[in-house]
Amino acid sequence: MNRIKFIALSTALCATRSWIALSAPMGLKPKVGLCNFSCKTQWQAIRKGYANVAFSDAKTFYDYSRKLGGDGVQTSVRELSSADAYSIRDHVEKTGGYFEGDVRFPKNESDLPQFEAELTRVRETGATVARVVLMGGRRYEVFKSLDEFKTFHKDSIRRLELAEPLARKHRIKLAIENHKDLLVDEQLKVLKKFDSEWLGVLVDTGNNIAMCEEPYEVIDALAPYVLSVHLKDMTVQPSDNGFLLSEVPFGTGFLDLERIVRTLAKSNPSADFHVEMATRDPLSVPCKTDGYWAVFPRRRASDLKRTLSMVAAHPPKQPPPKVSGLSFEEILIEEERHNGASLNWADRHV
């Protein structure tokens, strides 16, 4: 082989290797499963002692997800013993799925032993990521003033200061969900403040719509920090005081889920995607009221206008889920139907 041919061949091989390196992560099909809230009614049935339940604990929840076509689950480890955790680890390894933890942030120093115990359980299941939330409610419903929110924000920083060293010790990455609490720029400031490989984001693809933020801008901004995903499709409807927001089976809402998955999987090919298809009545987002905006740093007239325009431009393709008037058993059936439909769509499109 002469020198010119050798150089040409070497250049082609380098280009091929570069293409493989760039395209291989995107060639892997992301893992898609269920999170707890997608099966909220089923978990309620377990607590109420119903006889005919589809699963009964974390391990059988995993099997239930696999039965519906999912790859695994994200669920609480709070009730697991060490033996339970190792049993889940063996079961997941044998069946080829995934398991991801869900733990509670410590509120203060007295919560640290329980928090560390949960991190230990997560590690024993074989998982390396655990979902956490700073607040369980919605910012515009929990707080009545900006000062109340600022107190919460200060407390959240302190809780992260307590949690991060233990996450680092146990080598568990904490995926902090954007949970209708922090605006995207507020969440980014927190992550940059800590600059820790053990703190990242669970990107919920629908939550920030409720805070009048543009969904794709939020996803693009959080993508560099993504550790895990709550994948949702959404519908919006106008209301007298703002709009109604609903999770809907995949492919029936207005979000471009294929675009979202591409963006997040490119940033972190190992991130798991969890269906969060909440079967419930539409949520009211009262963004036309003064009380709603009282808990934000500024009244963002342009954000309100853009959001209401988005609502007007995307009427529901079909009536969104509604549980009022249904029996508990009927809600269970609807919940499973919605989860199954979403997993089936994900299998064909993700």
C-alpha positions in Angstrom: 0.0 0.0 0.0 1.5 3.4 -1.0 1.5 6.4 1.4 -1.4 8.2 -0.3 -3.7 5.1 0.0 -2.6 4.5 3.6 -3.4 8.1 4.6 -6.8 8.0 2.8 -7.6 4.7 4.5 -6.5 6.0 7.9 -8.6 9.1 7.5 -11.6 7.0 6.6 -11.1 4.7 9.6 -10.8 7.7 11.9 -13.9 9.2 10.5 -15.8 5.9 10.9 -14.6 5.5 14.5 -15.7 9.1 15.3 -19.1 8.4 13.7 -19.5 5.2 15.7 -18.5 7.0 18.9 -21.1 9.7 18.3 -23.9 7.5 17.1 -23.6 4.4 19.3 -25.2 6.0 22.3 -28.2 7.1 20.2 -28.4 3.6 18.7 -29.1 2.1 22.1 -32.8 1.9 22.9 -33.4 3.7 26.1 -34.9 1.7 29.0 -38.5 2.7 29.7 -40.5 1.5 32.8 -42.9 2.7 35.4 -42.5 5.0 38.5 -44.6 4.8 41.6 -47.0 7.7 40.8 -48.0 6.1 37.5 -49.5 3.3 39.7 -50.8 5.5 42.5 -54.2 3.9 42.7 -52.7 0.4 42.8 -50.4 1.4 45.7 -53.5 2.7 47.4 -55.2 -0.6 46.9 -52.3 -2.4 48.6 -52.5 0.0 51.6 -56.3 -0.5 51.8 -55.8 -4.3 51.9 -57.6 -5.1 48.6 -57.5 -8.8 47.8 -57.1 -8.6 44.0 -54.0 -6.5 43.5 -51.6 -6.6 40.6 -48.5 -6.4 42.8 -47.7 -6.1 46.5 -44.1 -4.8 47.0 -41.1 -3.4 45.1 -40.1 -6.8 43.6 -43.6 -7.6 42.3 -44.0 -4.0 41.1 -40.9 -4.7 38.9 -42.6 -7.9 37.6 -45.8 -6.0 36.9 -43.9 -3.4 34.9 -42.3 -6.2 32.9 -45.6 -7.8 32.3 -47.0 -4.6 30.8 -44.0 -4.3 28.6 -41.7 -2.1 30.7 -38.0 -2.6 31.4 -38.1 -1.8 35.1 -39.2 0.5 37.8 -38.4 3.4 40.0 -39.8 2.9 43.5 -39.3 3.5 47.2 -36.8 1.4 49.1 -38.0 2.7 52.5 -39.7 -0.6 53.5 -37.0 -2.9 52.1 -34.8 -5.1 54.3 -31.2 -5.8 53.2 -32.3 -9.3 52.2 -35.2 -7.8 50.1 -32.8 -5.5 48.4 -30.3 -8.2 47.5 -33.2 -10.4 46.3 -34.3 -7.6 43.9 -30.8 -7.2 42.7 -30.5 -10.9 41.8 -34.0 -10.9 40.2 -33.3 -7.8 38.0 -29.9 -9.2 36.9 -31.5 -12.5 35.9 -34.4 -10.9 34.0 -32.4 -8.2 32.3 -34.3 -5.1 33.4 -33.5 -2.2 35.7 -34.3 -0.9 39.2 -34.0 2.6 40.4 -34.5 3.9 43.9 -36.7 6.6 45.4 -35.6 8.1 48.7 -36.6 10.9 51.1 -34.4 13.9 51.6 -33.4 14.5 55.2 -35.1 17.5 56.7 -32.5 17.9 59.4 -29.7 16.0 61.2 -32.1 13.7 63.0 -33.2 12.3 59.6 -29.7 11.4 58.5 -29.7 7.8 59.9 -32.9 6.9 58.0 -31.6 8.7 54.8 -28.3 6.7 55.0 -30.2 3.5 55.5 -32.2 4.2 52.4 -29.1 4.9 50.4 -27.7 1.6 51.6 -30.8 -0.2 50.4 -30.5 1.5 47.0 -26.9 0.3 46.7 -27.9 -3.2 47.7 -30.5 -3.4 44.9 -27.7 -2.7 42.5 -29.1 0.8 41.5 -26.8 3.8 41.3 -29.4 6.5 41.0 -32.2 7.5 43.4 -35.0 10.0 42.8 -35.5 12.8 45.4 -37.8 15.8 45.7 -37.3 19.0 47.6 -41.1 19.6 48.0 -44.1 17.4 47.6 -46.6 20.1 46.7 -46.9 22.8 44.1 -45.2 26.1 44.7 -48.2 28.2 43.8 -50.5 26.2 46.2 -48.1 25.6 49.1 -46.8 29.2 49.6 -48.7 32.4 49.9 -45.8 34.8 49.6 -42.3 35.1 48.1 -40.8 35.3 51.6 -42.3 31.9 52.4 -40.8 30.4 49.2 -37.4 32.0 50.1 -37.4 30.3 53.5 -38.1 27.0 51.8 -35.3 27.6 49.3 -32.9 28.3 52.1 -34.0 25.1 53.9 -33.5 23.1 50.7 -29.9 24.2 50.4 -29.3 23.1 53.9 -30.9 19.7 53.2 -28.7 19.3 50.2 -25.7 20.1 52.3 -26.7 17.3 54.6 -27.5 14.8 51.8 -24.6 15.3 49.4 -21.8 13.9 51.6 -23.8 10.7 52.2 -24.6 10.3 48.5 -20.9 10.7 47.8 -20.0 8.1 50.6 -22.4 5.5 49.2 -21.8 6.4 45.6 -25.5 7.0 44.8 -26.4 9.8 42.4 -29.4 11.8 43.6 -31.7 12.8 40.8 -33.5 16.0 42.1 -36.9 16.2 40.3 -38.2 19.5 38.9 -41.3 19.2 41.0 -43.3 22.4 40.4 -41.1 24.0 43.0 -38.0 25.6 41.4 -38.0 27.5 38.1 -35.4 26.1 35.7 -32.9 28.9 36.4 -33.3 28.5 40.1 -32.6 24.7 39.8 -29.6 25.3 37.7 -28.2 27.8 40.2 -28.5 25.1 43.0 -26.7 22.5 40.8 -23.9 24.9 40.0 -23.5 26.0 43.6 -22.8 22.4 44.6 -21.0 21.3 41.4 -21.2 17.7 42.6 -21.2 14.6 40.4 -23.6 13.1 43.0 -26.3 15.7 42.4 -28.2 15.9 39.2 -31.7 16.1 37.8 -34.7 13.9 37.4 -36.2 15.7 34.4 -40.0 15.7 34.5 -41.1 16.6 31.0 -44.4 18.2 32.1 -44.1 19.8 35.5 -42.7 23.2 34.6 -45.6 23.9 32.2 -47.5 24.5 35.5 -45.1 27.4 36.2 -45.6 29.0 32.8 -42.2 27.8 31.5 -41.7 26.6 27.9 -41.3 22.8 28.1 -38.5 22.4 25.5 -36.5 25.2 26.9 -36.7 23.6 30.3 -35.7 20.2 28.9 -32.8 21.6 26.9 -31.5 23.5 30.0 -31.7 20.6 32.3 -30.4 18.0 29.9 -26.7 18.4 30.8 -27.6 17.3 34.4 -30.1 14.5 33.6 -29.7 11.4 35.7 -33.3 10.1 35.3 -36.6 11.0 33.6 -40.3 11.1 34.3 -41.6 10.9 30.8 -45.0 12.5 30.3 -47.3 13.5 27.5 -49.6 16.4 28.3 -52.8 18.2 27.3 -53.9 21.7 28.2 -57.3 23.4 28.3 -58.3 27.0 29.0 -60.1 27.8 32.2 -61.5 30.9 33.8 -58.5 31.5 36.1 -55.8 30.0 33.9 -55.7 26.6 32.4 -56.1 22.9 33.1 -53.1 20.5 32.8 -53.4 16.7 32.4 -51.1 13.8 31.8 -52.4 11.6 29.0 -51.4 8.3 27.4 -48.3 8.8 25.2 -48.9 10.0 21.7 -52.3 11.6 22.5 -50.9 14.9 24.0 -49.1 17.9 22.5 -45.5 17.1 23.6 -43.0 15.8 21.0 -41.8 12.9 23.1 -39.4 11.6 20.4 -37.6 14.9 20.4 -37.5 15.0 24.2 -36.1 11.5 24.4 -33.5 12.2 21.8 -32.3 15.3 23.7 -32.1 13.6 27.1 -30.7 10.3 25.8 -28.0 12.1 23.9 -26.9 14.0 27.1 -27.0 10.8 29.2 -27.4 7.5 27.3 -27.6 5.6 30.6 -30.6 7.5 31.9 -33.7 5.5 32.6 -37.1 6.8 31.4 -40.1 6.2 33.6 -43.7 6.5 32.5 -45.5 8.9 34.8 -49.0 8.7 33.6 -51.1 10.0 36.4 -54.7 8.9 36.1 -56.6 11.7 37.8 -58.7 14.8 37.1 -57.1 17.7 35.3 -55.0 20.0 37.5 -56.0 23.7 37.8 -53.1 26.1 37.1 -54.5 29.5 38.2 -52.0 31.6 36.3 -54.5 34.5 35.8 -54.7 35.2 39.5 -52.4 37.5 41.6 -52.0 34.8 44.2 -50.3 32.5 41.7 -47.6 35.1 40.8 -47.0 36.2 44.4 -44.6 33.3 44.9 -42.4 34.1 41.9 -39.6 36.7 41.9 -41.3 38.8 39.3 -44.6 38.9 37.3 -43.6 37.5 34.0 -46.1 38.9 31.6 -44.4 37.5 28.6 -44.3 34.0 30.1 -48.1 34.3 30.9 -48.9 35.4 27.4 -46.8 32.7 25.7 -48.3 30.0 28.0 -51.9 31.0 27.3 -51.1 31.2 23.5 -49.7 27.6 23.8 -52.9 26.5 25.6 -55.0 28.0 22.8 -52.9 26.4 20.1 -53.1 22.9 21.5 -56.6 21.8 22.2 -56.9 18.2 23.5 -57.0 15.6 20.7 -59.4 13.6 22.9 -61.0 14.1 26.3 -58.2 13.9 29.0 -58.5 11.4 31.9 -61.0 12.1 34.6 -61.7 10.0 37.6 -64.6 12.0 39.3 -67.6 9.7 39.3 -65.6 6.5 38.8 -65.4 3.7 41.4 -62.1 2.8 42.9 -62.1 -0.4 40.8 -62.8 1.5 37.6 -59.9 3.9 38.3 -57.6 0.8 38.8 -58.7 -0.5 35.3 -58.2 2.9 33.7 -54.8 3.4 35.3 -53.5 0.0 34.0 -54.9 0.8 30.6 -53.2 4.1 30.4 -49.9 2.7 31.6 -50.0 -0.2 29.1 -50.9 2.2 26.2 -48.0 4.5 27.1 -45.5 1.6 27.4 -46.7 0.2 24.1 -46.2 3.6 22.4 -42.8 3.9 23.9 -41.8 0.5 22.6 -42.7 1.5 19.1 -41.4 5.1 19.1 -38.6 5.5 21.6 
